[in-house]
């Protein structure tokens, strides 16, 4: 993914890959100050995207209902969780 890709359009995996690349660049410490600031800001956006996608997945898992044998039978409407 390039920085031209809007963070809001990224999948969890795409955002995570780019976040890892940002962290690697920042950890190397050989990036100019202005670039470091830009990378940090991008990283913060990517982190927020990853957190939002994880929360979304957790909510979906929490909505799965199980039968008496522990087998998934459907989902519970979000308001009932």
Phi and psi restraints in degrees (range 20) as a CNS / XPLOR table:
assign (resid 1 and name C) (resid 2 and name N)
       (resid 2 and name CA) (resid 2 and name C) 1.0 -106.5 20.0 2
assign (resid 2 and name N) (resid 2 and name CA)
       (resid 2 and name C) (resid 3 and name N) 1.0 168.1 20.0 2
assign (resid 2 and name C) (resid 3 and name N)
       (resid 3 and name CA) (resid 3 and name C) 1.0 -67.8 20.0 2
assign (resid 3 and name N) (resid 3 and name CA)
       (resid 3 and name C) (resid 4 and name N) 1.0 -12.6 20.0 2
assign (resid 3 and name C) (resid 4 and name N)
       (resid 4 and name CA) (resid 4 and name C) 1.0 -72.4 20.0 2
assign (resid 4 and name N) (resid 4 and name CA)
       (resid 4 and name C) (resid 5 and name N) 1.0 -20.3 20.0 2
assign (resid 4 and name C) (resid 5 and name N)
       (resid 5 and name CA) (resid 5 and name C) 1.0 -75.6 20.0 2
assign (resid 5 and name N) (resid 5 and name CA)
       (resid 5 and name C) (resid 6 and name N) 1.0 121.1 20.0 2
assign (resid 5 and name C) (resid 6 and name N)
       (resid 6 and name CA) (resid 6 and name C) 1.0 -62.5 20.0 2
assign (resid 6 and name N) (resid 6 and name CA)
       (resid 6 and name C) (resid 7 and name N) 1.0 133.1 20.0 2
assign (resid 6 and name C) (resid 7 and name N)
       (resid 7 and name CA) (resid 7 and name C) 1.0 -57.7 20.0 2
assign (resid 7 and name N) (resid 7 and name CA)
       (resid 7 and name C) (resid 8 and name N) 1.0 -38.7 20.0 2
assign (resid 7 and name C) (resid 8 and name N)
       (resid 8 and name CA) (resid 8 and name C) 1.0 -63.4 20.0 2
assign (resid 8 and name N) (resid 8 and name CA)
       (resid 8 and name C) (resid 9 and name N) 1.0 -17.2 20.0 2
assign (resid 8 and name C) (resid 9 and name N)
       (resid 9 and name CA) (resid 9 and name C) 1.0 -98.1 20.0 2
assign (resid 9 and name N) (resid 9 and name CA)
       (resid 9 and name C) (resid 10 and name N) 1.0 -2.8 20.0 2
assign (resid 9 and name C) (resid 10 and name N)
       (resid 10 and name CA) (resid 10 and name C) 1.0 -82.3 20.0 2
assign (resid 10 and name N) (resid 10 and name CA)
       (resid 10 and name C) (resid 11 and name N) 1.0 147.1 20.0 2
assign (resid 10 and name C) (resid 11 and name N)
       (resid 11 and name CA) (resid 11 and name C) 1.0 -75.4 20.0 2
assign (resid 11 and name N) (resid 11 and name CA)
       (resid 11 and name C) (resid 12 and name N) 1.0 170.1 20.0 2
assign (resid 11 and name C) (resid 12 and name N)
       (resid 12 and name CA) (resid 12 and name C) 1.0 -58.3 20.0 2
assign (resid 12 and name N) (resid 12 and name CA)
       (resid 12 and name C) (resid 13 and name N) 1.0 -45.9 20.0 2
assign (resid 12 and name C) (resid 13 and name N)
       (resid 13 and name CA) (resid 13 and name C) 1.0 -63.5 20.0 2
assign (resid 13 and name N) (resid 13 and name CA)
       (resid 13 and name C) (resid 14 and name N) 1.0 -41.8 20.0 2
assign (resid 13 and name C) (resid 14 and name N)
       (resid 14 and name CA) (resid 14 and name C) 1.0 -63.4 20.0 2
assign (resid 14 and name N) (resid 14 and name CA)
       (resid 14 and name C) (resid 15 and name N) 1.0 -46.2 20.0 2
assign (resid 14 and name C) (resid 15 and name N)
       (resid 15 and name CA) (resid 15 and name C) 1.0 -64.2 20.0 2
assign (resid 15 and name N) (resid 15 and name CA)
       (resid 15 and name C) (resid 16 and name N) 1.0 -39.5 20.0 2
assign (resid 15 and name C) (resid 16 and name N)
       (resid 16 and name CA) (resid 16 and name C) 1.0 -65.8 20.0 2
assign (resid 16 and name N) (resid 16 and name CA)
       (resid 16 and name C) (resid 17 and name N) 1.0 -43.0 20.0 2
assign (resid 16 and name C) (resid 17 and name N)
       (resid 17 and name CA) (resid 17 and name C) 1.0 -60.3 20.0 2
assign (resid 17 and name N) (resid 17 and name CA)
       (resid 17 and name C) (resid 18 and name N) 1.0 -46.3 20.0 2
assign (resid 17 and name C) (resid 18 and name N)
       (resid 18 and name CA) (resid 18 and name C) 1.0 -67.2 20.0 2
assign (resid 18 and name N) (resid 18 and name CA)
       (resid 18 and name C) (resid 19 and name N) 1.0 -38.9 20.0 2
assign (resid 18 and name C) (resid 19 and name N)
       (resid 19 and name CA) (resid 19 and name C) 1.0 -60.4 20.0 2
assign (resid 19 and name N) (resid 19 and name CA)
       (resid 19 and name C) (resid 20 and name N) 1.0 -42.9 20.0 2
assign (resid 19 and name C) (resid 20 and name N)
       (resid 20 and name CA) (resid 20 and name C) 1.0 -61.2 20.0 2
assign (resid 20 and name N) (resid 20 and name CA)
       (resid 20 and name C) (resid 21 and name N) 1.0 -39.3 20.0 2
assign (resid 20 and name C) (resid 21 and name N)
       (resid 21 and name CA) (resid 21 and name C) 1.0 -66.1 20.0 2
assign (resid 21 and name N) (resid 21 and name CA)
       (resid 21 and name C) (resid 22 and name N) 1.0 -40.4 20.0 2
assign (resid 21 and name C) (resid 22 and name N)
       (resid 22 and name CA) (resid 22 and name C) 1.0 -62.5 20.0 2
assign (resid 22 and name N) (resid 22 and name CA)
       (resid 22 and name C) (resid 23 and name N) 1.0 -47.2 20.0 2
assign (resid 22 and name C) (resid 23 and name N)
       (resid 23 and name CA) (resid 23 and name C) 1.0 -60.7 20.0 2
assign (resid 23 and name N) (resid 23 and name CA)
       (resid 23 and name C) (resid 24 and name N) 1.0 -43.2 20.0 2
assign (resid 23 and name C) (resid 24 and name N)
       (resid 24 and name CA) (resid 24 and name C) 1.0 -59.3 20.0 2
assign (resid 24 and name N) (resid 24 and name CA)
       (resid 24 and name C) (resid 25 and name N) 1.0 -45.8 20.0 2
assign (resid 24 and name C) (resid 25 and name N)
       (resid 25 and name CA) (resid 25 and name C) 1.0 -62.5 20.0 2
assign (resid 25 and name N) (resid 25 and name CA)
       (resid 25 and name C) (resid 26 and name N) 1.0 -43.7 20.0 2
assign (resid 25 and name C) (resid 26 and name N)
       (resid 26 and name CA) (resid 26 and name C) 1.0 -67.6 20.0 2
assign (resid 26 and name N) (resid 26 and name CA)
       (resid 26 and name C) (resid 27 and name N) 1.0 -37.4 20.0 2
assign (resid 26 and name C) (resid 27 and name N)
       (resid 27 and name CA) (resid 27 and name C) 1.0 -67.7 20.0 2
assign (resid 27 and name N) (resid 27 and name CA)
       (resid 27 and name C) (resid 28 and name N) 1.0 -30.0 20.0 2
assign (resid 27 and name C) (resid 28 and name N)
       (resid 28 and name CA) (resid 28 and name C) 1.0 -63.0 20.0 2
assign (resid 28 and name N) (resid 28 and name CA)
       (resid 28 and name C) (resid 29 and name N) 1.0 -33.0 20.0 2
assign (resid 28 and name C) (resid 29 and name N)
       (resid 29 and name CA) (resid 29 and name C) 1.0 75.8 20.0 2
assign (resid 29 and name N) (resid 29 and name CA)
       (resid 29 and name C) (resid 30 and name N) 1.0 11.6 20.0 2
assign (resid 29 and name C) (resid 30 and name N)
       (resid 30 and name CA) (resid 30 and name C) 1.0 -106.3 20.0 2
assign (resid 30 and name N) (resid 30 and name CA)
       (resid 30 and name C) (resid 31 and name N) 1.0 22.6 20.0 2
assign (resid 30 and name C) (resid 31 and name N)
       (resid 31 and name CA) (resid 31 and name C) 1.0 -101.1 20.0 2
assign (resid 31 and name N) (resid 31 and name CA)
       (resid 31 and name C) (resid 32 and name N) 1.0 138.1 20.0 2
assign (resid 31 and name C) (resid 32 and name N)
       (resid 32 and name CA) (resid 32 and name C) 1.0 -59.4 20.0 2
assign (resid 32 and name N) (resid 32 and name CA)
       (resid 32 and name C) (resid 33 and name N) 1.0 154.4 20.0 2
assign (resid 32 and name C) (resid 33 and name N)
       (resid 33 and name CA) (resid 33 and name C) 1.0 -53.9 20.0 2
assign (resid 33 and name N) (resid 33 and name CA)
       (resid 33 and name C) (resid 34 and name N) 1.0 -49.7 20.0 2
assign (resid 33 and name C) (resid 34 and name N)
       (resid 34 and name CA) (resid 34 and name C) 1.0 -61.2 20.0 2
assign (resid 34 and name N) (resid 34 and name CA)
       (resid 34 and name C) (resid 35 and name N) 1.0 -40.6 20.0 2
assign (resid 34 and name C) (resid 35 and name N)
       (resid 35 and name CA) (resid 35 and name C) 1.0 -67.5 20.0 2
assign (resid 35 and name N) (resid 35 and name CA)
       (resid 35 and name C) (resid 36 and name N) 1.0 -36.7 20.0 2
assign (resid 35 and name C) (resid 36 and name N)
       (resid 36 and name CA) (resid 36 and name C) 1.0 -62.4 20.0 2
assign (resid 36 and name N) (resid 36 and name CA)
       (resid 36 and name C) (resid 37 and name N) 1.0 -42.4 20.0 2
assign (resid 36 and name C) (resid 37 and name N)
       (resid 37 and name CA) (resid 37 and name C) 1.0 -63.4 20.0 2
assign (resid 37 and name N) (resid 37 and name CA)
       (resid 37 and name C) (resid 38 and name N) 1.0 -45.2 20.0 2
assign (resid 37 and name C) (resid 38 and name N)
       (resid 38 and name CA) (resid 38 and name C) 1.0 -62.0 20.0 2
assign (resid 38 and name N) (resid 38 and name CA)
       (resid 38 and name C) (resid 39 and name N) 1.0 -43.6 20.0 2
assign (resid 38 and name C) (resid 39 and name N)
       (resid 39 and name CA) (resid 39 and name C) 1.0 -64.3 20.0 2
assign (resid 39 and name N) (resid 39 and name CA)
       (resid 39 and name C) (resid 40 and name N) 1.0 -41.5 20.0 2
assign (resid 39 and name C) (resid 40 and name N)
       (resid 40 and name CA) (resid 40 and name C) 1.0 -61.3 20.0 2
assign (resid 40 and name N) (resid 40 and name CA)
       (resid 40 and name C) (resid 41 and name N) 1.0 -44.1 20.0 2
assign (resid 40 and name C) (resid 41 and name N)
       (resid 41 and name CA) (resid 41 and name C) 1.0 -63.4 20.0 2
assign (resid 41 and name N) (resid 41 and name CA)
       (resid 41 and name C) (resid 42 and name N) 1.0 -43.2 20.0 2
assign (resid 41 and name C) (resid 42 and name N)
       (resid 42 and name CA) (resid 42 and name C) 1.0 -62.9 20.0 2
assign (resid 42 and name N) (resid 42 and name CA)
       (resid 42 and name C) (resid 43 and name N) 1.0 -43.0 20.0 2
assign (resid 42 and name C) (resid 43 and name N)
       (resid 43 and name CA) (resid 43 and name C) 1.0 -60.4 20.0 2
assign (resid 43 and name N) (resid 43 and name CA)
       (resid 43 and name C) (resid 44 and name N) 1.0 -39.4 20.0 2
assign (resid 43 and name C) (resid 44 and name N)
       (resid 44 and name CA) (resid 44 and name C) 1.0 -64.1 20.0 2
assign (resid 44 and name N) (resid 44 and name CA)
       (resid 44 and name C) (resid 45 and name N) 1.0 -40.2 20.0 2
assign (resid 44 and name C) (resid 45 and name N)
       (resid 45 and name CA) (resid 45 and name C) 1.0 -64.4 20.0 2
assign (resid 45 and name N) (resid 45 and name CA)
       (resid 45 and name C) (resid 46 and name N) 1.0 -44.2 20.0 2
assign (resid 45 and name C) (resid 46 and name N)
       (resid 46 and name CA) (resid 46 and name C) 1.0 -63.7 20.0 2
assign (resid 46 and name N) (resid 46 and name CA)
       (resid 46 and name C) (resid 47 and name N) 1.0 -41.1 20.0 2
assign (resid 46 and name C) (resid 47 and name N)
       (resid 47 and name CA) (resid 47 and name C) 1.0 -61.4 20.0 2
assign (resid 47 and name N) (resid 47 and name CA)
       (resid 47 and name C) (resid 48 and name N) 1.0 -44.4 20.0 2
assign (resid 47 and name C) (resid 48 and name N)
       (resid 48 and name CA) (resid 48 and name C) 1.0 -62.8 20.0 2
assign (resid 48 and name N) (resid 48 and name CA)
       (resid 48 and name C) (resid 49 and name N) 1.0 -38.9 20.0 2
assign (resid 48 and name C) (resid 49 and name N)
       (resid 49 and name CA) (resid 49 and name C) 1.0 -64.1 20.0 2
assign (resid 49 and name N) (resid 49 and name CA)
       (resid 49 and name C) (resid 50 and name N) 1.0 -45.4 20.0 2
assign (resid 49 and name C) (resid 50 and name N)
       (resid 50 and name CA) (resid 50 and name C) 1.0 -61.2 20.0 2
assign (resid 50 and name N) (resid 50 and name CA)
       (resid 50 and name C) (resid 51 and name N) 1.0 -44.1 20.0 2
assign (resid 50 and name C) (resid 51 and name N)
       (resid 51 and name CA) (resid 51 and name C) 1.0 -62.2 20.0 2
assign (resid 51 and name N) (resid 51 and name CA)
       (resid 51 and name C) (resid 52 and name N) 1.0 -41.5 20.0 2
assign (resid 51 and name C) (resid 52 and name N)
       (resid 52 and name CA) (resid 52 and name C) 1.0 -65.2 20.0 2
assign (resid 52 and name N) (resid 52 and name CA)
       (resid 52 and name C) (resid 53 and name N) 1.0 -42.3 20.0 2
assign (resid 52 and name C) (resid 53 and name N)
       (resid 53 and name CA) (resid 53 and name C) 1.0 -67.1 20.0 2
assign (resid 53 and name N) (resid 53 and name CA)
       (resid 53 and name C) (resid 54 and name N) 1.0 -37.2 20.0 2
assign (resid 53 and name C) (resid 54 and name N)
       (resid 54 and name CA) (resid 54 and name C) 1.0 -66.0 20.0 2
assign (resid 54 and name N) (resid 54 and name CA)
       (resid 54 and name C) (resid 55 and name N) 1.0 -42.3 20.0 2
assign (resid 54 and name C) (resid 55 and name N)
       (resid 55 and name CA) (resid 55 and name C) 1.0 -61.9 20.0 2
assign (resid 55 and name N) (resid 55 and name CA)
       (resid 55 and name C) (resid 56 and name N) 1.0 -42.1 20.0 2
assign (resid 55 and name C) (resid 56 and name N)
       (resid 56 and name CA) (resid 56 and name C) 1.0 -59.6 20.0 2
assign (resid 56 and name N) (resid 56 and name CA)
       (resid 56 and name C) (resid 57 and name N) 1.0 -44.7 20.0 2
assign (resid 56 and name C) (resid 57 and name N)
       (resid 57 and name CA) (resid 57 and name C) 1.0 -66.0 20.0 2
assign (resid 57 and name N) (resid 57 and name CA)
       (resid 57 and name C) (resid 58 and name N) 1.0 -41.9 20.0 2
assign (resid 57 and name C) (resid 58 and name N)
       (resid 58 and name CA) (resid 58 and name C) 1.0 -60.8 20.0 2
assign (resid 58 and name N) (resid 58 and name CA)
       (resid 58 and name C) (resid 59 and name N) 1.0 -40.3 20.0 2
assign (resid 58 and name C) (resid 59 and name N)
       (resid 59 and name CA) (resid 59 and name C) 1.0 -65.5 20.0 2
assign (resid 59 and name N) (resid 59 and name CA)
       (resid 59 and name C) (resid 60 and name N) 1.0 -38.0 20.0 2
assign (resid 59 and name C) (resid 60 and name N)
       (resid 60 and name CA) (resid 60 and name C) 1.0 -65.2 20.0 2
assign (resid 60 and name N) (resid 60 and name CA)
       (resid 60 and name C) (resid 61 and name N) 1.0 -42.8 20.0 2
assign (resid 60 and name C) (resid 61 and name N)
       (resid 61 and name CA) (resid 61 and name C) 1.0 -64.2 20.0 2
assign (resid 61 and name N) (resid 61 and name CA)
       (resid 61 and name C) (resid 62 and name N) 1.0 -40.1 20.0 2
assign (resid 61 and name C) (resid 62 and name N)
       (resid 62 and name CA) (resid 62 and name C) 1.0 -64.7 20.0 2
assign (resid 62 and name N) (resid 62 and name CA)
       (resid 62 and name C) (resid 63 and name N) 1.0 -22.2 20.0 2
assign (resid 62 and name C) (resid 63 and name N)
       (resid 63 and name CA) (resid 63 and name C) 1.0 -86.5 20.0 2
assign (resid 63 and name N) (resid 63 and name CA)
       (resid 63 and name C) (resid 64 and name N) 1.0 -8.7 20.0 2
assign (resid 63 and name C) (resid 64 and name N)
       (resid 64 and name CA) (resid 64 and name C) 1.0 -70.6 20.0 2
assign (resid 64 and name N) (resid 64 and name CA)
       (resid 64 and name C) (resid 65 and name N) 1.0 129.5 20.0 2
assign (resid 64 and name C) (resid 65 and name N)
       (resid 65 and name CA) (resid 65 and name C) 1.0 -103.1 20.0 2
assign (resid 65 and name N) (resid 65 and name CA)
       (resid 65 and name C) (resid 66 and name N) 1.0 148.4 20.0 2
assign (resid 65 and name C) (resid 66 and name N)
       (resid 66 and name CA) (resid 66 and name C) 1.0 -118.0 20.0 2
assign (resid 66 and name N) (resid 66 and name CA)
       (resid 66 and name C) (resid 67 and name N) 1.0 150.3 20.0 2
assign (resid 66 and name C) (resid 67 and name N)
       (resid 67 and name CA) (resid 67 and name C) 1.0 -86.8 20.0 2
assign (resid 67 and name N) (resid 67 and name CA)
       (resid 67 and name C) (resid 68 and name N) 1.0 -173.6 20.0 2
assign (resid 67 and name C) (resid 68 and name N)
       (resid 68 and name CA) (resid 68 and name C) 1.0 -61.1 20.0 2
assign (resid 68 and name N) (resid 68 and name CA)
       (resid 68 and name C) (resid 69 and name N) 1.0 -25.4 20.0 2
assign (resid 68 and name C) (resid 69 and name N)
       (resid 69 and name CA) (resid 69 and name C) 1.0 -93.6 20.0 2
assign (resid 69 and name N) (resid 69 and name CA)
       (resid 69 and name C) (resid 70 and name N) 1.0 5.1 20.0 2
assign (resid 69 and name C) (resid 70 and name N)
       (resid 70 and name CA) (resid 70 and name C) 1.0 82.7 20.0 2
assign (resid 70 and name N) (resid 70 and name CA)
       (resid 70 and name C) (resid 71 and name N) 1.0 13.7 20.0 2
assign (resid 70 and name C) (resid 71 and name N)
       (resid 71 and name CA) (resid 71 and name C) 1.0 -90.3 20.0 2
assign (resid 71 and name N) (resid 71 and name CA)
       (resid 71 and name C) (resid 72 and name N) 1.0 139.6 20.0 2
assign (resid 71 and name C) (resid 72 and name N)
       (resid 72 and name CA) (resid 72 and name C) 1.0 -61.7 20.0 2
assign (resid 72 and name N) (resid 72 and name CA)
       (resid 72 and name C) (resid 73 and name N) 1.0 134.3 20.0 2
assign (resid 72 and name C) (resid 73 and name N)
       (resid 73 and name CA) (resid 73 and name C) 1.0 -119.4 20.0 2
assign (resid 73 and name N) (resid 73 and name CA)
       (resid 73 and name C) (resid 74 and name N) 1.0 -10.0 20.0 2
assign (resid 73 and name C) (resid 74 and name N)
       (resid 74 and name CA) (resid 74 and name C) 1.0 156.8 20.0 2
assign (resid 74 and name N) (resid 74 and name CA)
       (resid 74 and name C) (resid 75 and name N) 1.0 -160.7 20.0 2
assign (resid 74 and name C) (resid 75 and name N)
       (resid 75 and name CA) (resid 75 and name C) 1.0 -125.7 20.0 2
assign (resid 75 and name N) (resid 75 and name CA)
       (resid 75 and name C) (resid 76 and name N) 1.0 152.3 20.0 2
assign (resid 75 and name C) (resid 76 and name N)
       (resid 76 and name CA) (resid 76 and name C) 1.0 -91.9 20.0 2
assign (resid 76 and name N) (resid 76 and name CA)
       (resid 76 and name C) (resid 77 and name N) 1.0 135.0 20.0 2
assign (resid 76 and name C) (resid 77 and name N)
       (resid 77 and name CA) (resid 77 and name C) 1.0 -53.6 20.0 2
assign (resid 77 and name N) (resid 77 and name CA)
       (resid 77 and name C) (resid 78 and name N) 1.0 143.9 20.0 2
assign (resid 77 and name C) (resid 78 and name N)
       (resid 78 and name CA) (resid 78 and name C) 1.0 -51.7 20.0 2
assign (resid 78 and name N) (resid 78 and name CA)
       (resid 78 and name C) (resid 79 and name N) 1.0 -36.0 20.0 2
assign (resid 78 and name C) (resid 79 and name N)
       (resid 79 and name CA) (resid 79 and name C) 1.0 -70.0 20.0 2
assign (resid 79 and name N) (resid 79 and name CA)
       (resid 79 and name C) (resid 80 and name N) 1.0 -16.8 20.0 2
assign (resid 79 and name C) (resid 80 and name N)
       (resid 80 and name CA) (resid 80 and name C) 1.0 -94.0 20.0 2
assign (resid 80 and name N) (resid 80 and name CA)
       (resid 80 and name C) (resid 81 and name N) 1.0 -0.9 20.0 2
